[in-house]
Amino acid sequence: MGQKIHPGGLRVGVIHDWKSNWYTGTKEFPAYLLEDIKIREHIYGKLAHAGLSDILIRKDAQRITIDIYTARPGIVIGKSGVEVDALRKDIHGMTNKAVHININEIKRPELDAKLVAQSIAEQLANRVSFRRAMKRSLASAMRSGAMGVKVQCGGRLGGGEMSRSESYSEGRVPLHTIRADIDYGFVEAKTTFGRIGVKVWINKGEIMPEGYEGMAQKDARLGDQDQARRRGGTAEGLGASREGGRGRGPDREGLGPVRQRKKGSGGPRRPGGRGRARAQESTERTPPEGQAPPAEEPTQQPPTEPVAEAAAPEPEAPAETPKPDEPAEKGDS
């Protein structure tokens, strides 16, 4: 466990294509493979200062097509195409086949992992602080629109005796998400105190299949649904179920429109809600028959009777207070 796989090789055939496209038999396969390796080594060695990012090779029986991706196409082409012609002659002498070269410009070198690693390696070779170089490249990549960036340097950092590795990351870099377009680059910086390896991972977003674009818009993340619910919008999926569960609590507490449900559902609660005098009459006179009278009490006579009876017990309370005083007077006599 713990062995890391190349992010590009993991996604080949899913969202990325092969860097060499040709087909041959089992006998010719080793020769074709060595030929690709020699072509790439020759181009990288001759145009090392041109900011090369990637080289794609397509082979036929008598023709080789090479696509070169660079951030400095002027250096690769040269004046009136001199450099390209020289490169074409060199590769023709190596393979004895017709060679066609296409040069493509990289408009955003800050989002290319190989070019970012090359720039960090150049700064380390010029004795720039590795922390400053890593943080500067990380900030420029995020400013250019990357979803996430991770940079790691390993070796005798700062000229220390013991080799170590340090990494800085920002954003989201999911290495196990196959649909995530992760660009990976590795370059070695040749310094006076040894070599320092530079690794860069850049997340450029997700590449969805053709039939899943509509589904991706409907099934939003749970965090987006929570934000929509807080702003007053409607939620879907799991967020809608959570919203429905949260709405039950206020209903049980009697907040909002639930009061209408309680009036219609609870019959015996009506007299208690209209007045305390009626509730006292129903409990004192006929407690078991308390449910039947509410249906017969819509007339105006019941409210007048409890008012008279309620006024009667008020004078009785002061009349009972002197009674305990009378036996006290008899005892004194």
VOGU-3710 file (C-alpha; in Angstrom, 3 decimals, decimal comma):
1> mgqkihpggl> 0,000/0,000/0,000  1,021/3,586/-0,427  2,415/3,230/-3,963  1,276/6,171/-6,055  0,139/5,714/-9,651  0,645/8,210/-12,463  -2,514/10,367/-12,734  -2,245/10,447/-16,525  -1,817/6,697/-16,937  -4,757/6,022/-14,599
11> rvgvihdwks> -7,084/8,067/-16,829  -5,881/6,789/-20,218  -8,822/5,454/-22,183  -11,377/7,226/-19,979  -10,829/10,973/-20,342  -7,254/11,032/-21,735  -5,834/9,553/-24,928  -2,552/7,755/-25,530  0,536/9,848/-26,298  1,650/7,404/-28,987
21> nwytgtkefp> -0,803/6,054/-31,557  0,366/3,218/-33,790  -0,221/-0,490/-34,253  2,214/-3,253/-35,200  2,882/-6,918/-34,686  4,669/-8,482/-31,751  7,961/-8,734/-33,613  8,144/-5,054/-34,590  6,802/-3,737/-31,299  10,181/-3,313/-29,478
31> aylledikir> 11,686/-1,418/-32,419  8,679/0,946/-32,623  8,828/1,585/-28,871  12,556/2,374/-28,882  11,993/4,642/-31,848  9,436/6,683/-29,857  11,800/6,951/-26,895  14,666/8,174/-29,098  12,453/10,752/-30,815  11,264/12,206/-27,520
41> ehiygklaha> 14,759/12,268/-26,002  16,136/14,042/-29,060  13,400/16,698/-29,097  13,630/17,350/-25,328  17,413/17,574/-25,512  17,495/19,924/-28,504  14,585/22,190/-27,376  15,083/22,089/-23,624  14,913/25,888/-23,367  11,734/26,186/-25,463
51> glsdilirkd> 9,244/25,305/-22,696  8,036/21,967/-24,094  5,015/20,479/-22,393  4,032/17,376/-24,343  4,923/15,426/-27,481  2,353/13,273/-29,287  3,433/10,750/-31,946  1,316/9,091/-34,646  2,872/6,501/-36,921  1,881/4,944/-40,221
61> aqritidiyt> 3,775/2,546/-42,414  5,820/5,263/-44,138  5,002/8,466/-42,197  5,446/9,917/-38,714  3,356/12,836/-37,441  4,631/14,661/-34,349  2,592/17,228/-32,383  4,703/19,470/-30,142  2,988/21,538/-27,422  5,112/24,459/-26,272
71> arpgivigks> 4,738/27,782/-24,497  7,374/29,409/-26,782  6,519/28,487/-30,360  8,823/31,165/-31,760  11,908/29,403/-30,377  10,798/26,031/-31,750  10,047/27,392/-35,224  13,033/29,699/-35,484  13,573/32,349/-38,129  11,570/31,397/-41,217
81> gvevdalrkd> 11,243/27,822/-39,913  14,954/26,986/-39,758  14,735/25,138/-36,438  11,772/23,041/-37,549  13,503/22,024/-40,767  16,624/20,986/-38,870  14,544/18,969/-36,440  12,680/17,283/-39,285  15,961/16,251/-40,950  17,308/14,811/-37,711
91> ihgmtnkavh> 14,224/12,670/-37,114  14,160/11,555/-40,766  17,761/10,346/-40,409  16,808/8,378/-37,279  13,706/6,675/-38,706  14,092/6,767/-42,515  10,438/7,837/-42,767  8,607/10,952/-43,889  8,266/13,292/-40,908  5,542/15,892/-40,418
101> inineikrpe> 5,739/18,237/-37,404  2,884/20,325/-35,961  3,631/23,028/-33,384  0,844/24,014/-30,973  1,026/26,962/-28,603  -0,014/26,702/-24,937  -1,889/29,906/-24,169  -2,009/29,407/-20,378  1,313/28,017/-19,171  0,230/28,587/-15,533
111> ldaklvaqsi> -2,257/25,717/-15,904  0,213/23,218/-17,400  1,794/21,022/-14,732  4,955/20,275/-16,718  5,644/23,947/-17,402  4,962/24,894/-13,770  7,408/22,228/-12,598  10,002/23,483/-15,085  9,691/27,052/-13,839  10,106/25,932/-10,206
121> aeqlanrvsf> 13,150/23,838/-11,150  14,753/26,801/-12,936  14,216/28,991/-9,890  15,753/26,362/-7,604  18,778/26,127/-9,902  19,159/29,909/-9,625  19,239/29,638/-5,794  15,750/31,047/-5,211  14,048/30,011/-1,968  12,055/26,852/-2,611
131> rramkrslas> 9,151/28,036/-0,451  8,874/31,290/-2,358  9,006/29,510/-5,725  6,357/26,940/-4,722  3,948/29,467/-3,223  4,309/31,849/-6,163  3,525/29,156/-8,756  0,638/27,842/-6,651  -0,928/31,291/-6,377  -0,564/31,989/-10,112
141> amrsgamgvk> -2,216/28,677/-11,022  -5,174/29,327/-8,716  -5,483/32,848/-10,081  -5,653/31,466/-13,632  -8,727/29,363/-12,807  -7,456/25,997/-11,556  -9,781/23,997/-9,284  -6,871/22,821/-7,140  -3,066/22,714/-7,128  -0,528/20,624/-5,242
151> vqcggrlggg> 3,242/21,167/-5,385  5,902/18,961/-3,798  9,699/19,338/-3,691  12,046/16,651/-2,416  15,815/16,617/-1,910  18,424/18,697/-0,074  16,119/21,676/0,264  17,997/24,826/1,117  21,306/22,954/1,003  20,574/20,953/4,163
161> emsrsesyse> 22,556/17,848/5,071  19,459/15,627/5,275  17,131/15,324/2,310  13,446/15,980/2,964  10,285/16,810/1,091  7,811/19,644/1,508  4,494/20,172/-0,219  1,927/22,937/-0,502  -1,617/22,489/-1,747  -4,644/24,659/-2,318
171> grvplhtira> -8,096/23,788/-3,567  -9,270/20,275/-4,414  -7,084/17,627/-6,103  -9,015/14,289/-6,132  -6,542/11,714/-7,442  -9,016/8,798/-7,294  -11,803/10,585/-9,177  -11,357/9,285/-12,732  -13,437/12,036/-14,364  -11,304/14,762/-12,736
181> didygfveak> -8,842/16,202/-15,263  -5,596/16,012/-13,267  -2,463/17,246/-15,035  0,795/15,907/-13,597  4,346/17,079/-14,187  7,747/16,023/-12,835  11,068/17,785/-13,366  14,461/17,485/-11,667  16,341/20,623/-10,699  20,117/20,230/-11,029
191> ttfgrigvkv> 21,695/22,254/-8,215  25,223/22,459/-6,853  24,265/20,389/-3,804  22,398/17,642/-5,674  19,173/17,120/-7,545  15,790/18,268/-6,263  12,658/16,644/-7,639  9,635/18,829/-8,324  6,144/17,345/-8,685  3,046/19,321/-9,634
201> winkgeimpe> -0,610/18,266/-9,719  -3,207/20,632/-11,233  -6,946/19,959/-11,229  -8,562/21,551/-14,299  -12,120/20,453/-13,485  -14,231/17,407/-14,340  -14,799/15,907/-17,785  -18,276/14,341/-17,803  -19,533/11,813/-20,395  -21,928/13,020/-23,046
211> gyegmaqkda> -25,090/11,570/-21,495  -24,445/12,783/-17,945  -24,370/16,541/-18,426  -28,086/16,987/-17,670  -27,912/14,688/-14,650  -24,983/16,653/-13,256  -27,049/19,832/-13,304  -29,990/18,225/-11,490  -28,046/16,368/-8,818  -26,339/19,280/-7,135
221> rlgdqdqarr> -24,087/18,839/-4,150  -25,610/18,844/-0,699  -23,726/22,002/0,225  -25,250/23,855/-2,755  -28,718/22,671/-1,714  -28,175/23,914/1,815  -27,195/27,326/0,511  -30,271/27,416/-1,724  -32,502/26,481/1,210  -31,001/29,245/3,371
231> rggtaeglga> -31,601/31,773/0,609  -35,249/30,691/0,301  -35,030/28,435/-2,744  -36,277/24,886/-3,201  -34,102/21,853/-2,583  -34,064/18,524/-4,386  -32,997/14,999/-3,552  -31,461/14,420/-0,147  -31,672/18,108/0,726  -35,453/18,050/0,193
241> sreggrgrgp> -35,870/15,107/2,592  -33,796/16,893/5,219  -35,838/20,033/4,718  -39,091/18,083/5,173  -37,827/16,479/8,364  -36,826/19,827/9,789  -40,252/21,266/9,014  -42,006/18,739/11,237  -40,537/20,188/14,436  -42,195/23,611/14,125
251> dreglgpvrq> -45,504/21,951/13,199  -45,552/19,969/16,439  -44,714/23,040/18,472  -47,743/24,879/17,084  -45,940/27,439/14,954  -47,280/28,758/11,695  -50,309/27,202/9,971  -50,534/24,234/12,328  -52,957/26,081/14,616  -55,736/25,472/12,123
261> rkkgsggprr> -55,127/21,720/12,330  -55,416/21,761/16,122  -58,776/23,605/16,006  -60,257/21,104/13,594  -58,805/17,955/15,153  -59,316/18,464/18,919  -63,032/18,610/19,848  -62,776/18,789/23,648  -60,251/21,638/23,413  -62,840/24,084/22,053
271> pggrgraraq> -64,512/25,019/25,388  -61,116/25,445/27,031  -60,070/27,841/24,305  -63,275/29,968/24,523  -63,416/30,641/28,278  -62,382/29,294/31,648  -65,875/29,656/33,148  -67,380/27,083/30,783  -64,580/24,640/31,524  -65,251/24,968/35,270
281> estertppeg> -68,986/24,340/34,841  -68,436/21,225/32,750  -65,989/19,774/35,297  -68,009/20,655/38,459  -71,489/19,609/37,362  -71,110/16,698/34,955  -67,504/15,657/34,300  -68,317/12,536/32,219  -70,874/14,419/30,150  -68,465/17,238/29,402
291> qappaeeptq> -68,064/16,167/25,758  -71,802/16,353/24,917  -72,645/19,904/26,116  -70,253/21,695/23,766  -72,507/20,743/20,849  -75,569/22,286/22,608  -73,869/25,480/23,836  -73,704/27,669/20,725  -76,558/29,862/22,152  -75,952/33,118/23,991
301> qpptepvaea> -77,550/32,004/27,279  -74,604/29,966/28,665  -72,209/32,938/28,791  -74,681/34,919/30,988  -75,214/32,128/33,566  -71,547/31,501/34,409  -71,049/35,208/34,889  -73,704/35,289/37,646  -72,382/32,145/39,295  -68,823/33,311/39,026
311> aapepeapae> -69,746/36,517/40,813  -71,524/34,638/43,630  -68,497/32,751/45,025  -66,507/35,961/45,318  -68,516/37,334/48,326  -68,602/33,843/49,943  -64,816/33,865/50,349  -64,817/36,885/52,718  -67,878/35,481/54,525  -65,981/32,314/55,430
321> tpkpdepaek> -63,002/34,196/56,838  -64,723/35,435/60,058  -65,979/31,890/60,951  -62,616/30,731/62,353  -62,594/33,928/64,492  -65,924/33,097/66,240  -64,764/29,911/68,059  -61,709/31,838/69,152  -63,966/34,422/70,895  -65,973/31,629/72,639
331> gds> -62,785/30,100/73,984  -61,754/33,404/75,466  -65,077/33,762/77,272
//
